[in-house]
Amino acid sequence: MEKKPHLAKRDLPPREASAVLLVLLVLLLNALLYLYLSDLHGSSGRAETDPSLCPFGYFKLGSVKNCSPWLSCEAINKEVRKLKCVGEGAVKRVFLSEWKENKVVLSQLTNIELKEDFLHGLKMLKALQSRHVVRLLGYCEKQFTILTEYHPLGSLRGLNETLHIPKYKGMNTWHRRLMLAMDYVSVIRYLHSSPLGTLVMCDSNDLDKVLSQYLLTSDFHILVNDLDALPLVNKSSGRLVKCGHRELQGEFVAPEQRWPYGEDVPFDDDLMPPYDEKTDIWKIPDVSNFFLGHVEGSDIVRLHLFDIHAACKKKDPAKRPSAQEILDTYRKVLTLLIREVAMPGTREML
């Protein structure tokens, strides 16, 4: 009986192989995109206000499975050991510290005259615990002490330096940078629709100040860290805000935050009109421009964001988009550009 010849395994022609790889790339990118955008929406039943799945007043740290109650004055004094001072501002001094072999951050009031700012920051930190806000581990009001989670990459001021470290160079792409901008807008959206009402980020008079208020996590997300200056807007009752009592200048702050009566009239805080949360919207294009940097593809992203950023810069605050509208546009642009990258004949941006 004649044996049938063995059918040799045939390699796919180069064109077919490229098509298969392309389909796989599209599926992979779409899956990654879906997971990322789902996380921004707070999917899988995770409420924005419960990032660690611990009840209010509890936290989980590191690989520990059980939730611990916020540390009290006694626990902080007994169990937390200061290692070194890592920063100091007008309101507080910050120490890298240790608790049960975990690195943590201990913040203490530096100027008793600013105790109201410090206590306001603590109140906000407690009330706004979410996936957008640094995790609170404990506090002691009578000693003006706050204990929070430690993030080794520090504030956003060091973002570009971090992205030049060999370990993180793979993150220095247009799409990762756009995702950081989306994280930032997500924080602003959360503050504008927080459980406490509409909050304005007042510690934001220049780019450096804005960046100092946020932390970069090891998995490249953004958390707001400093909540000392978050006044509440209530338009229905006519309650607007003023960010401090001194004159603000420069193109970074919104037009309505600048003295409206010209150089011939000396600044008078009593005559300075208040404003609302749309001051935060004015600043978004400048902060996003920092995030996008100057990597390959970032100029194309800027081009796609041109219209929404132009709307953010409208002189009339009422005509500026909401943070939610900006975030929706960013999502659409990210989706569009990732799909374009995966299609043949388009410019390689990844």
C-alpha beads as a LAMMPS data file, in Angstrom:
LAMMPS data file: protein, C-alpha beads

350 atoms
349 bonds

1 atom types
1 bond types

-500.0 500.0 xlo xhi
-500.0 500.0 ylo yhi
-500.0 500.0 zlo zhi

Masses

1 110.0

Atoms # bond

1 1 1 0.000 0.000 0.000
2 1 1 1.439 3.297 -1.102
3 1 1 2.143 5.758 1.707
4 1 1 0.840 9.275 1.386
5 1 1 3.647 11.778 1.202
6 1 1 4.246 13.721 4.422
7 1 1 2.894 17.237 4.153
8 1 1 5.648 19.611 5.202
9 1 1 4.733 22.500 7.466
10 1 1 4.354 25.579 5.278
11 1 1 5.504 29.001 6.492
12 1 1 3.063 31.797 5.824
13 1 1 4.065 34.140 3.031
14 1 1 5.560 37.391 4.350
15 1 1 2.439 39.352 3.459
16 1 1 0.098 36.966 5.286
17 1 1 2.425 36.813 8.288
18 1 1 2.445 40.614 8.465
19 1 1 -1.354 40.670 8.316
20 1 1 -1.605 38.137 11.164
21 1 1 0.853 40.135 13.268
22 1 1 -1.088 43.300 12.537
23 1 1 -4.364 41.743 13.669
24 1 1 -2.707 40.502 16.859
25 1 1 -1.233 43.958 17.493
26 1 1 -4.618 45.618 17.018
27 1 1 -6.258 43.140 19.408
28 1 1 -3.509 43.646 21.994
29 1 1 -3.644 47.443 21.786
30 1 1 -7.429 47.461 21.988
31 1 1 -7.332 45.148 25.008
32 1 1 -4.788 47.369 26.769
33 1 1 -6.802 50.440 25.878
34 1 1 -10.012 48.869 27.177
35 1 1 -8.369 47.936 30.466
36 1 1 -6.905 51.413 30.913
37 1 1 -10.093 53.293 30.071
38 1 1 -12.135 50.896 32.210
39 1 1 -9.838 51.697 35.101
40 1 1 -10.414 55.420 34.516
41 1 1 -14.153 54.793 34.680
42 1 1 -13.746 52.879 37.944
43 1 1 -14.917 49.559 36.545
44 1 1 -15.322 46.138 38.118
45 1 1 -17.618 47.574 40.747
46 1 1 -14.837 49.580 42.359
47 1 1 -16.202 52.841 43.631
48 1 1 -13.953 55.848 43.169
49 1 1 -14.140 56.402 46.905
50 1 1 -12.838 52.940 47.866
51 1 1 -9.479 52.283 46.193
52 1 1 -8.127 49.776 48.703
53 1 1 -11.437 47.985 49.368
54 1 1 -11.097 48.860 53.062
55 1 1 -13.926 50.465 55.046
56 1 1 -13.727 54.188 55.769
57 1 1 -11.117 54.824 58.460
58 1 1 -9.007 51.788 57.495
59 1 1 -6.105 51.161 55.124
60 1 1 -3.992 48.416 53.576
61 1 1 -0.293 48.870 52.932
62 1 1 2.102 46.908 50.760
63 1 1 1.510 43.156 50.681
64 1 1 -0.526 43.137 53.905
65 1 1 -3.908 41.489 53.294
66 1 1 -5.827 42.807 56.284
67 1 1 -7.115 46.351 56.727
68 1 1 -5.722 48.350 59.639
69 1 1 -7.496 51.295 61.307
70 1 1 -5.968 54.722 60.782
71 1 1 -3.134 55.115 63.258
72 1 1 -3.906 57.218 66.328
73 1 1 -1.673 59.729 68.131
74 1 1 -0.442 56.980 70.444
75 1 1 0.306 54.546 67.604
76 1 1 2.127 57.200 65.561
77 1 1 4.263 58.226 68.554
78 1 1 5.115 54.604 69.430
79 1 1 5.344 52.861 66.066
80 1 1 6.505 55.447 63.511
81 1 1 10.191 56.280 63.242
82 1 1 11.434 59.330 61.353
83 1 1 14.273 58.659 58.918
84 1 1 15.006 62.016 57.300
85 1 1 13.422 65.315 56.297
86 1 1 12.583 65.238 52.575
87 1 1 10.779 68.544 52.128
88 1 1 9.407 71.674 53.723
89 1 1 6.759 74.157 52.608
90 1 1 4.949 77.111 54.118
91 1 1 2.527 74.858 56.011
92 1 1 4.325 71.613 56.804
93 1 1 7.605 69.751 57.061
94 1 1 7.728 66.279 55.490
95 1 1 9.720 63.292 56.791
96 1 1 10.442 59.965 55.174
97 1 1 9.586 57.575 58.004
98 1 1 9.105 53.899 58.792
99 1 1 6.170 51.942 60.199
100 1 1 6.448 48.174 60.666
101 1 1 9.190 47.939 58.009
102 1 1 7.120 49.979 55.546
103 1 1 8.315 53.379 54.354
104 1 1 5.695 56.050 55.050
105 1 1 5.481 59.845 54.991
106 1 1 5.030 61.898 58.148
107 1 1 3.918 65.526 57.732
108 1 1 4.029 68.024 60.595
109 1 1 2.882 71.630 60.881
110 1 1 5.730 74.136 60.726
111 1 1 3.919 77.422 61.400
112 1 1 1.206 77.525 64.071
113 1 1 -0.327 80.549 62.346
114 1 1 -1.214 78.262 59.440
115 1 1 -2.836 75.563 61.539
116 1 1 -6.225 76.169 59.888
117 1 1 -4.703 75.368 56.488
118 1 1 -3.135 72.223 57.914
119 1 1 -6.375 71.056 59.520
120 1 1 -8.307 71.870 56.336
121 1 1 -5.873 69.661 54.408
122 1 1 -6.423 66.843 56.903
123 1 1 -10.203 67.229 56.661
124 1 1 -10.021 67.033 52.851
125 1 1 -7.665 64.055 52.985
126 1 1 -10.079 62.131 55.205
127 1 1 -13.196 63.015 53.227
128 1 1 -11.747 62.501 49.736
129 1 1 -10.010 59.144 50.137
130 1 1 -10.222 57.584 46.670
131 1 1 -8.087 56.205 43.877
132 1 1 -7.246 59.825 42.989
133 1 1 -5.917 60.843 46.429
134 1 1 -2.842 59.750 48.382
135 1 1 -3.719 57.117 50.964
136 1 1 -4.153 58.301 54.542
137 1 1 -2.603 55.998 57.156
138 1 1 -3.202 57.987 60.323
139 1 1 -3.206 61.406 61.949
140 1 1 -2.945 63.258 65.250
141 1 1 -4.822 66.559 65.316
142 1 1 -3.482 67.729 68.667
143 1 1 0.111 67.286 67.447
144 1 1 -0.683 68.502 63.905
145 1 1 0.649 65.295 62.344
146 1 1 -0.492 63.379 59.247
147 1 1 0.763 59.968 58.089
148 1 1 0.391 58.988 54.412
149 1 1 1.608 56.351 51.967
150 1 1 5.122 56.728 50.533
151 1 1 5.669 56.907 46.767
152 1 1 9.385 56.690 45.873
153 1 1 9.063 58.499 42.511
154 1 1 8.014 61.646 44.367
155 1 1 6.168 64.634 42.963
156 1 1 5.441 65.302 39.298
157 1 1 8.175 67.923 39.251
158 1 1 10.631 65.063 38.723
159 1 1 8.693 63.375 35.902
160 1 1 11.144 64.117 33.078
161 1 1 14.128 63.073 35.186
162 1 1 12.326 59.824 36.089
163 1 1 11.610 59.075 32.419
164 1 1 15.321 59.328 31.629
165 1 1 16.219 56.632 34.178
166 1 1 16.978 53.416 32.208
167 1 1 14.341 51.481 34.174
168 1 1 11.581 53.854 33.038
169 1 1 12.732 54.823 29.536
170 1 1 10.157 52.440 28.074
171 1 1 7.459 54.666 29.595
172 1 1 8.700 57.739 27.732
173 1 1 6.233 57.475 24.843
174 1 1 3.414 59.718 23.620
175 1 1 0.694 57.317 24.739
176 1 1 2.031 56.863 28.294
177 1 1 2.431 60.629 28.587
178 1 1 -1.123 61.185 27.308
179 1 1 -2.367 58.679 29.887
180 1 1 -0.688 60.754 32.619
181 1 1 -2.468 63.850 31.308
182 1 1 -5.712 61.868 31.452
183 1 1 -4.974 60.904 35.052
184 1 1 -4.444 64.571 35.894
185 1 1 -7.753 65.599 34.298
186 1 1 -9.430 62.689 36.132
187 1 1 -8.247 64.170 39.437
188 1 1 -9.627 67.603 38.493
189 1 1 -12.920 66.006 37.456
190 1 1 -13.085 64.184 40.813
191 1 1 -12.460 67.394 42.753
192 1 1 -15.127 69.223 40.733
193 1 1 -17.691 66.516 41.539
194 1 1 -16.402 65.357 44.918
195 1 1 -18.551 63.992 47.778
196 1 1 -18.141 67.413 49.432
197 1 1 -19.233 69.388 46.363
198 1 1 -17.280 71.379 43.776
199 1 1 -13.731 72.006 45.011
200 1 1 -11.188 74.366 43.425
201 1 1 -7.461 73.528 43.373
202 1 1 -6.088 76.829 44.649
203 1 1 -2.421 75.867 45.079
204 1 1 -1.898 76.266 41.338
205 1 1 -0.511 79.712 40.556
206 1 1 2.281 78.387 38.318
207 1 1 3.224 75.104 36.678
208 1 1 5.866 74.195 39.245
209 1 1 3.381 74.716 42.066
210 1 1 0.782 72.531 40.332
211 1 1 3.278 69.706 39.781
212 1 1 4.363 69.814 43.422
213 1 1 0.813 69.007 44.541
214 1 1 0.763 65.587 42.830
215 1 1 2.637 62.315 43.232
216 1 1 3.745 59.839 40.572
217 1 1 3.105 56.236 41.607
218 1 1 5.425 53.357 40.737
219 1 1 2.870 52.048 38.215
220 1 1 2.734 55.490 36.561
221 1 1 -0.503 56.940 37.815
222 1 1 -1.112 60.306 39.441
223 1 1 -2.381 61.040 42.953
224 1 1 -3.177 64.421 44.427
225 1 1 -1.120 64.794 47.579
226 1 1 -1.590 68.322 48.930
227 1 1 -5.138 69.344 49.812
228 1 1 -4.433 72.366 52.037
229 1 1 -6.110 74.838 49.646
230 1 1 -9.370 73.355 48.343
231 1 1 -12.191 75.876 48.814
232 1 1 -15.771 74.924 48.011
233 1 1 -17.840 76.509 45.230
234 1 1 -21.626 76.524 45.441
235 1 1 -23.093 78.384 42.490
236 1 1 -26.705 77.820 43.531
237 1 1 -26.094 79.769 46.744
238 1 1 -23.760 82.255 45.044
239 1 1 -20.712 80.975 46.892
240 1 1 -17.563 81.597 44.826
241 1 1 -13.901 81.565 45.871
242 1 1 -10.672 83.539 45.847
243 1 1 -7.333 81.732 45.939
244 1 1 -5.603 83.658 48.691
245 1 1 -5.630 87.362 49.483
246 1 1 -2.766 88.620 47.339
247 1 1 -2.615 89.688 43.727
248 1 1 -2.063 86.896 41.202
249 1 1 -0.215 87.605 37.980
250 1 1 0.966 85.815 34.844
251 1 1 -0.580 83.946 31.941
252 1 1 -0.726 80.650 33.834
253 1 1 -3.521 81.801 36.152
254 1 1 -6.959 82.348 34.618
255 1 1 -7.958 85.876 33.509
256 1 1 -10.624 86.102 36.217
257 1 1 -7.925 85.491 38.852
258 1 1 -6.022 88.620 37.805
259 1 1 -6.672 92.138 39.071
260 1 1 -9.294 93.536 36.657
261 1 1 -8.894 97.288 37.289
262 1 1 -5.518 98.001 35.680
263 1 1 -2.137 99.099 36.986
264 1 1 -3.379 102.565 37.964
265 1 1 -5.614 101.104 40.693
266 1 1 -3.696 99.503 43.587
267 1 1 -4.699 95.908 44.367
268 1 1 -7.372 95.658 47.056
269 1 1 -8.535 92.186 48.055
270 1 1 -11.945 93.544 49.062
271 1 1 -12.499 94.754 45.489
272 1 1 -11.176 91.583 43.837
273 1 1 -14.108 89.596 42.333
274 1 1 -14.391 85.897 43.290
275 1 1 -14.512 83.070 40.737
276 1 1 -15.363 79.390 40.333
277 1 1 -13.792 76.025 39.421
278 1 1 -13.295 77.001 35.758
279 1 1 -9.932 78.477 36.824
280 1 1 -8.723 74.858 36.984
281 1 1 -9.910 74.294 33.410
282 1 1 -7.868 77.259 32.106
283 1 1 -4.677 75.621 33.394
284 1 1 -5.235 72.128 31.939
285 1 1 -3.650 72.800 28.493
286 1 1 -0.425 74.089 30.089
287 1 1 -0.180 71.118 32.467
288 1 1 -0.991 68.649 29.664
289 1 1 1.650 70.269 27.470
290 1 1 4.188 69.493 30.196
291 1 1 3.020 65.883 30.355
292 1 1 3.246 65.393 26.580
293 1 1 6.844 66.565 26.489
294 1 1 8.822 66.368 23.257
295 1 1 8.814 62.678 22.408
296 1 1 8.014 61.289 18.964
297 1 1 4.277 61.569 18.325
298 1 1 3.555 64.196 20.977
299 1 1 3.051 66.945 18.378
300 1 1 0.396 64.836 16.653
301 1 1 -1.369 64.434 20.010
302 1 1 -1.231 68.211 20.529
303 1 1 -2.778 68.708 17.097
304 1 1 -5.705 66.439 17.983
305 1 1 -6.171 68.260 21.313
306 1 1 -5.966 71.736 19.778
307 1 1 -9.726 72.447 19.725
308 1 1 -10.472 71.276 23.272
309 1 1 -7.451 73.165 24.608
310 1 1 -8.528 76.311 22.750
311 1 1 -11.934 75.963 24.435
312 1 1 -10.192 75.720 27.842
313 1 1 -8.562 79.085 27.153
314 1 1 -11.784 81.006 26.476
315 1 1 -11.830 84.253 28.421
316 1 1 -15.415 83.715 29.568
317 1 1 -15.232 80.935 32.207
318 1 1 -18.795 79.828 31.442
319 1 1 -17.748 78.941 27.873
320 1 1 -14.937 76.623 28.959
321 1 1 -15.653 72.870 28.909
322 1 1 -16.054 70.799 32.052
323 1 1 -13.305 68.453 33.221
324 1 1 -15.539 65.555 32.176
325 1 1 -15.800 66.906 28.615
326 1 1 -12.023 67.306 28.444
327 1 1 -11.483 63.778 29.745
328 1 1 -13.952 62.386 27.194
329 1 1 -12.017 64.146 24.411
330 1 1 -8.679 62.829 25.678
331 1 1 -10.107 59.302 25.696
332 1 1 -11.363 59.643 22.127
333 1 1 -7.980 60.954 20.971
334 1 1 -6.097 58.128 22.698
335 1 1 -8.430 55.534 21.149
336 1 1 -8.177 57.095 17.711
337 1 1 -4.397 57.411 17.695
338 1 1 -3.719 53.922 19.033
339 1 1 -5.960 52.457 16.325
340 1 1 -4.279 54.584 13.676
341 1 1 -0.895 53.344 14.807
342 1 1 -2.071 49.758 14.398
343 1 1 -3.294 50.366 10.826
344 1 1 -0.939 49.958 7.881
345 1 1 0.334 53.013 6.070
346 1 1 0.175 55.345 9.058
347 1 1 3.065 57.053 10.789
348 1 1 4.750 54.868 13.386
349 1 1 4.254 56.535 16.772
350 1 1 4.787 53.795 19.302

Bonds

1 1 1 2
2 1 2 3
3 1 3 4
4 1 4 5
5 1 5 6
6 1 6 7
7 1 7 8
8 1 8 9
9 1 9 10
10 1 10 11
11 1 11 12
12 1 12 13
13 1 13 14
14 1 14 15
15 1 15 16
16 1 16 17
17 1 17 18
18 1 18 19
19 1 19 20
20 1 20 21
21 1 21 22
22 1 22 23
23 1 23 24
24 1 24 25
25 1 25 26
26 1 26 27
27 1 27 28
28 1 28 29
29 1 29 30
30 1 30 31
31 1 31 32
32 1 32 33
33 1 33 34
34 1 34 35
35 1 35 36
36 1 36 37
37 1 37 38
38 1 38 39
39 1 39 40
40 1 40 41
41 1 41 42
42 1 42 43
43 1 43 44
44 1 44 45
45 1 45 46
46 1 46 47
47 1 47 48
48 1 48 49
49 1 49 50
50 1 50 51
51 1 51 52
52 1 52 53
53 1 53 54
54 1 54 55
55 1 55 56
56 1 56 57
57 1 57 58
58 1 58 59
59 1 59 60
60 1 60 61
61 1 61 62
62 1 62 63
63 1 63 64
64 1 64 65
65 1 65 66
66 1 66 67
67 1 67 68
68 1 68 69
69 1 69 70
70 1 70 71
71 1 71 72
72 1 72 73
73 1 73 74
74 1 74 75
75 1 75 76
76 1 76 77
77 1 77 78
78 1 78 79
79 1 79 80
80 1 80 81
81 1 81 82
82 1 82 83
83 1 83 84
84 1 84 85
85 1 85 86
86 1 86 87
87 1 87 88
88 1 88 89
89 1 89 90
90 1 90 91
91 1 91 92
92 1 92 93
93 1 93 94
94 1 94 95
95 1 95 96
96 1 96 97
97 1 97 98
98 1 98 99
99 1 99 100
100 1 100 101
101 1 101 102
102 1 102 103
103 1 103 104
104 1 104 105
105 1 105 106
106 1 106 107
107 1 107 108
108 1 108 109
109 1 109 110
110 1 110 111
111 1 111 112
112 1 112 113
113 1 113 114
114 1 114 115
115 1 115 116
116 1 116 117
117 1 117 118
118 1 118 119
119 1 119 120
120 1 120 121
121 1 121 122
122 1 122 123
123 1 123 124
124 1 124 125
125 1 125 126
126 1 126 127
127 1 127 128
128 1 128 129
129 1 129 130
130 1 130 131
131 1 131 132
132 1 132 133
133 1 133 134
134 1 134 135
135 1 135 136
136 1 136 137
137 1 137 138
138 1 138 139
139 1 139 140
140 1 140 141
141 1 141 142
142 1 142 143
143 1 143 144
144 1 144 145
145 1 145 146
146 1 146 147
147 1 147 148
148 1 148 149
149 1 149 150
150 1 150 151
151 1 151 152
152 1 152 153
153 1 153 154
154 1 154 155
155 1 155 156
156 1 156 157
157 1 157 158
158 1 158 159
159 1 159 160
160 1 160 161
161 1 161 162
162 1 162 163
163 1 163 164
164 1 164 165
165 1 165 166
166 1 166 167
167 1 167 168
168 1 168 169
169 1 169 170
170 1 170 171
171 1 171 172
172 1 172 173
173 1 173 174
174 1 174 175
175 1 175 176
176 1 176 177
177 1 177 178
178 1 178 179
179 1 179 180
180 1 180 181
181 1 181 182
182 1 182 183
183 1 183 184
184 1 184 185
185 1 185 186
186 1 186 187
187 1 187 188
188 1 188 189
189 1 189 190
190 1 190 191
191 1 191 192
192 1 192 193
193 1 193 194
194 1 194 195
195 1 195 196
196 1 196 197
197 1 197 198
198 1 198 199
199 1 199 200
200 1 200 201
201 1 201 202
202 1 202 203
203 1 203 204
204 1 204 205
205 1 205 206
206 1 206 207
207 1 207 208
208 1 208 209
209 1 209 210
210 1 210 211
211 1 211 212
212 1 212 213
213 1 213 214
214 1 214 215
215 1 215 216
216 1 216 217
217 1 217 218
218 1 218 219
219 1 219 220
220 1 220 221
221 1 221 222
222 1 222 223
223 1 223 224
224 1 224 225
225 1 225 226
226 1 226 227
227 1 227 228
228 1 228 229
229 1 229 230
230 1 230 231
231 1 231 232
232 1 232 233
233 1 233 234
234 1 234 235
235 1 235 236
236 1 236 237
237 1 237 238
238 1 238 239
239 1 239 240
240 1 240 241
241 1 241 242
242 1 242 243
243 1 243 244
244 1 244 245
245 1 245 246
246 1 246 247
247 1 247 248
248 1 248 249
249 1 249 250
250 1 250 251
251 1 251 252
252 1 252 253
253 1 253 254
254 1 254 255
255 1 255 256
256 1 256 257
257 1 257 258
258 1 258 259
259 1 259 260
260 1 260 261
261 1 261 262
262 1 262 263
263 1 263 264
264 1 264 265
265 1 265 266
266 1 266 267
267 1 267 268
268 1 268 269
269 1 269 270
270 1 270 271
271 1 271 272
272 1 272 273
273 1 273 274
274 1 274 275
275 1 275 276
276 1 276 277
277 1 277 278
278 1 278 279
279 1 279 280
280 1 280 281
281 1 281 282
282 1 282 283
283 1 283 284
284 1 284 285
285 1 285 286
286 1 286 287
287 1 287 288
288 1 288 289
289 1 289 290
290 1 290 291
291 1 291 292
292 1 292 293
293 1 293 294
294 1 294 295
295 1 295 296
296 1 296 297
297 1 297 298
298 1 298 299
299 1 299 300
300 1 300 301
301 1 301 302
302 1 302 303
303 1 303 304
304 1 304 305
305 1 305 306
306 1 306 307
307 1 307 308
308 1 308 309
309 1 309 310
310 1 310 311
311 1 311 312
312 1 312 313
313 1 313 314
314 1 314 315
315 1 315 316
316 1 316 317
317 1 317 318
318 1 318 319
319 1 319 320
320 1 320 321
321 1 321 322
322 1 322 323
323 1 323 324
324 1 324 325
325 1 325 326
326 1 326 327
327 1 327 328
328 1 328 329
329 1 329 330
330 1 330 331
331 1 331 332
332 1 332 333
333 1 333 334
334 1 334 335
335 1 335 336
336 1 336 337
337 1 337 338
338 1 338 339
339 1 339 340
340 1 340 341
341 1 341 342
342 1 342 343
343 1 343 344
344 1 344 345
345 1 345 346
346 1 346 347
347 1 347 348
348 1 348 349
349 1 349 350
